[in-house]
């Protein structure tokens, strides 16, 4: 049956681990001109999760796109995870998705078309669950398969949640456990326990919808979703964009079951080393830092959680609400004013 086709057999690197290295991408985009507009409220300057364009005093459009090669074996689950990951950028900005377009690259002469149908069905189910409308898409014949969405959402212009709006004295909260890259790599090598791998897939299928709603309710101003550039990479972007220091406690990092054991056994994906190379000159690593936790923080996540900077007086109540939907949610550190000689990010 076409539905039983193993999509992981088509790739060596899938999901958000397939992104271009952050340093290379930064270099390539450095001199690309961007036409300024007074209505472009969020552009590419701070490497935020999506662009935001003001239509009027009440409405701004959020635009984003994301797609990648298979992250799992099952086509339907791949469609679900890729769609959740694409929608996440809208949620990270505090918005609500309205429409989505399929982006599908598929080798029609090498894989049964039933596999393509299952991918699209998984994506369609997820878009419906998000309360958005799937309104079309675009396909190309290509190998290996790749899938994702172009998503349009809305947010009030005065309630945009940026990765560059954190303030000193706030509490850093992460809503999903880390380790998806490690567990997918471990699964491919036959070293990950099946129940641990399944937990990683379920985490990747969990929408960040409720996190966006709660951030708006509790007045969160700064957040980003944690994906291919890892917790270290996305936290560094938040710190630099906000021009302050983020201090993260490594022993507070939420871990997917089995991830630490795989790291201890040396199962470290290549994307984690690329992320570490990109961040290490701008991050202060504590001398006593557990190496496995350091690599967990550098692990490329697919459809990860939200890293948010919460007002201190509301953090405890917000965290309690988040835990009802995202049980792994935990406070992982704080923000501080940055001195001239201090690093943007410290991992203790």
Residue pairs with C-beta under 8 A, 6 or more apart in sequence:
1 114
2 111
2 112
2 113
2 114
2 115
2 117
2 118
3 74
3 75
3 76
3 114
3 115
3 118
5 75
5 111
5 112
5 115
6 73
7 14
7 70
7 72
7 73
7 74
7 75
7 78
7 115
7 145
8 14
8 70
8 72
8 73
8 188
9 73
10 69
10 70
10 111
10 143
10 144
10 145
11 18
11 69
11 70
11 144
13 69
13 269
13 270
13 271
14 68
14 69
14 70
14 71
14 72
14 184
14 302
15 68
15 69
15 70
15 71
15 81
15 85
15 180
15 181
15 184
15 228
15 300
15 302
15 303
16 68
16 71
16 85
16 181
16 227
16 228
16 300
16 301
16 302
16 303
17 181
17 184
17 228
17 269
17 270
17 271
17 300
17 302
18 68
18 69
18 228
19 25
19 68
19 227
19 228
19 229
19 271
19 300
20 28
21 274
21 277
21 278
22 229
22 233
22 274
22 275
22 278
23 274
23 277
23 278
29 44
34 43
34 44
37 53
39 53
39 54
39 55
40 51
40 52
40 53
40 54
41 52
41 53
41 54
41 60
41 157
41 160
42 48
42 50
42 51
42 52
42 93
42 160
42 162
43 51
44 51
46 162
46 163
46 164
46 237
46 240
46 241
47 163
47 237
47 241
48 93
48 162
48 163
48 164
48 224
48 241
49 64
49 88
49 89
49 92
49 93
49 163
49 224
49 225
50 62
50 63
50 64
50 89
50 90
50 92
50 93
50 95
50 153
51 62
51 63
51 64
52 60
52 61
52 62
52 63
52 93
52 155
52 157
52 160
53 60
53 61
53 63
54 60
54 157
55 61
57 157
58 156
58 157
59 154
59 156
59 157
60 154
60 155
60 156
60 157
60 160
61 152
61 153
61 154
62 89
62 90
62 93
62 95
62 151
62 152
62 153
62 154
62 155
63 150
63 151
63 152
64 86
64 89
64 90
64 150
64 151
64 153
65 86
65 103
65 148
65 149
65 150
65 151
66 82
66 85
66 86
66 89
66 148
66 149
67 82
67 86
67 103
67 105
67 146
67 147
67 148
67 149
68 82
68 85
68 146
68 147
68 148
68 302
69 144
69 145
69 146
70 78
70 144
70 145
71 78
71 81
71 82
71 180
71 184
71 204
71 302
72 78
72 81
72 184
72 201
74 118
75 115
75 116
75 118
75 119
75 122
76 118
76 119
76 121
76 122
77 122
77 201
77 205
78 119
78 122
78 147
79 118
79 119
79 120
79 121
79 122
79 123
79 124
79 125
79 126
79 147
80 122
80 123
80 125
80 126
80 205
81 122
81 201
81 204
81 205
81 302
81 303
82 119
82 122
82 123
82 147
82 148
82 149
83 100
83 122
83 123
83 126
83 127
83 130
83 148
83 149
84 126
84 204
84 205
84 206
84 207
84 208
84 303
85 148
85 204
85 227
85 302
85 303
86 100
86 148
86 149
86 150
86 151
87 97
87 100
87 126
87 127
87 130
87 132
87 149
87 151
87 207
87 208
87 209
88 207
88 208
88 225
88 227
88 303
88 304
88 306
89 151
89 225
90 96
90 97
90 151
90 153
90 212
91 97
91 207
91 208
91 209
91 211
91 212
91 225
91 306
92 161
92 163
92 208
92 212
92 223
92 224
92 225
92 306
93 153
93 155
93 160
93 161
93 162
94 155
94 159
94 160
94 161
94 212
94 215
94 216
94 220
94 223
95 153
95 154
95 155
95 160
95 212
96 131
96 153
96 154
96 155
96 212
97 127
97 130
97 131
97 132
97 151
97 152
97 153
98 132
98 133
98 152
98 153
98 154
99 132
99 133
99 134
99 135
99 151
99 152
100 123
100 127
100 132
100 133
100 134
100 135
100 149
100 150
100 151
100 152
101 134
101 135
101 136
101 137
101 138
101 149
101 150
101 151
102 120
102 123
102 134
102 136
102 137
102 138
102 139
102 147
102 149
103 137
103 138
103 146
103 147
103 148
103 149
103 150
104 116
104 119
104 120
104 137
104 138
104 139
104 140
104 145
104 146
104 147
105 139
105 140
105 141
105 142
105 145
105 146
105 147
106 115
106 116
106 119
106 139
106 140
106 141
106 142
106 145
107 141
107 142
107 143
107 144
107 145
108 116
108 141
109 141
110 143
111 145
115 145
116 145
119 145
119 147
123 134
123 147
123 149
124 134
126 205
126 207
127 133
127 134
127 149
128 134
129 207
130 207
130 209
131 209
132 151
132 153
155 161
159 216
161 212
161 215
161 216
161 220
161 221
161 222
161 223
161 308
162 221
162 222
162 241
163 222
163 223
163 224
163 234
163 237
163 238
163 241
163 242
164 222
164 238
164 241
164 242
165 221
165 222
165 242
165 309
166 221
166 222
166 238
166 239
166 242
166 244
166 246
166 309
166 335
167 221
167 222
167 242
167 244
167 309
167 335
168 244
168 335
168 336
168 337
169 312
169 334
169 335
169 336
170 222
170 309
170 310
170 311
170 312
170 315
170 334
170 335
171 309
171 310
171 311
171 312
171 315
171 331
171 333
171 334
172 235
172 246
172 248
172 307
172 308
172 309
172 310
172 331
172 332
172 333
172 334
172 335
173 307
173 308
173 309
173 310
173 315
173 318
173 319
173 322
173 329
173 330
173 331
173 332
174 226
174 231
174 253
174 254
174 305
174 306
174 307
174 328
174 329
174 330
174 332
175 208
175 211
175 305
175 306
175 307
175 308
175 322
175 326
175 328
175 329
176 203
176 206
176 226
176 254
176 301
176 304
176 305
176 306
176 326
176 328
176 329
177 203
177 254
177 255
177 256
177 259
177 305
177 328
178 226
178 231
178 253
178 254
178 255
178 256
178 259
178 296
178 297
178 299
178 301
178 304
179 200
179 255
179 256
179 258
179 259
179 260
179 262
179 296
179 299
180 200
180 203
180 204
180 256
180 299
180 301
180 302
180 303
180 304
181 269
181 271
181 272
181 299
181 300
181 301
181 302
182 256
182 259
182 262
182 263
182 267
182 268
182 269
182 272
182 296
182 299
183 192
183 196
183 197
183 199
183 200
183 256
183 258
183 259
183 262
184 197
184 200
184 269
184 302
185 262
185 267
185 268
185 269
186 192
186 196
186 197
186 258
186 262
186 267
187 197
189 267
191 262
191 265
191 267
192 258
192 262
192 267
193 257
193 258
195 257
196 256
196 257
196 258
196 259
197 258
199 256
199 257
199 258
200 256
203 256
203 303
203 328
204 302
204 303
204 304
205 303
206 303
206 326
208 225
208 305
208 306
210 322
210 325
210 326
211 305
211 306
211 308
211 322
211 325
211 326
212 306
214 318
214 321
214 322
215 223
215 306
215 308
215 318
218 310
218 311
218 314
218 317
218 318
218 321
219 311
219 314
220 308
220 309
220 310
220 311
220 318
221 309
222 238
222 242
222 308
222 309
223 306
223 307
223 308
223 309
224 234
224 237
224 238
224 306
224 307
225 234
225 304
225 305
225 306
225 307
226 234
226 301
226 304
226 305
226 306
226 307
227 234
227 300
227 301
227 302
227 303
227 304
228 271
228 300
228 301
228 302
229 237
229 275
229 278
229 300
230 271
230 272
230 275
230 279
230 297
230 298
230 299
230 300
230 301
231 248
231 253
231 297
231 298
231 299
231 301
231 307
232 275
232 276
232 279
232 283
232 297
232 298
232 345
232 347
233 275
233 278
233 279
233 298
234 307
235 246
235 248
235 307
235 345
236 246
236 279
236 282
236 283
236 344
236 345
238 246
238 307
238 309
239 245
239 246
239 338
239 344
239 345
240 282
240 344
242 309
242 335
243 338
244 335
244 336
244 337
244 338
244 344
245 335
245 336
245 337
245 338
245 342
245 343
245 344
245 345
245 346
246 333
246 334
246 335
246 336
246 344
246 345
246 346
247 333
247 334
247 335
247 336
247 345
247 346
247 348
248 297
248 332
248 333
248 345
248 346
248 347
248 348
249 332
249 333
249 348
250 286
250 289
250 290
250 293
250 294
250 296
250 297
250 347
250 348
251 290
251 293
252 330
252 331
252 332
252 333
253 293
253 296
253 297
253 330
253 332
254 328
254 329
254 330
254 332
255 296
259 296
259 299
260 292
260 293
260 296
263 292
263 295
263 296
264 292
268 295
269 299
269 300
271 299
271 300
272 295
272 298
272 299
272 300
273 298
275 298
275 299
275 300
276 294
276 295
276 298
279 298
279 345
282 343
282 344
282 345
283 343
283 344
283 345
283 346
283 347
284 343
284 345
284 346
284 347
285 294
285 346
285 347
286 346
286 347
286 348
289 347
289 348
294 347
297 347
305 326
305 328
305 329
309 335
310 318
310 319
315 331
319 329
319 330
319 331
322 329
323 329
333 348
338 344
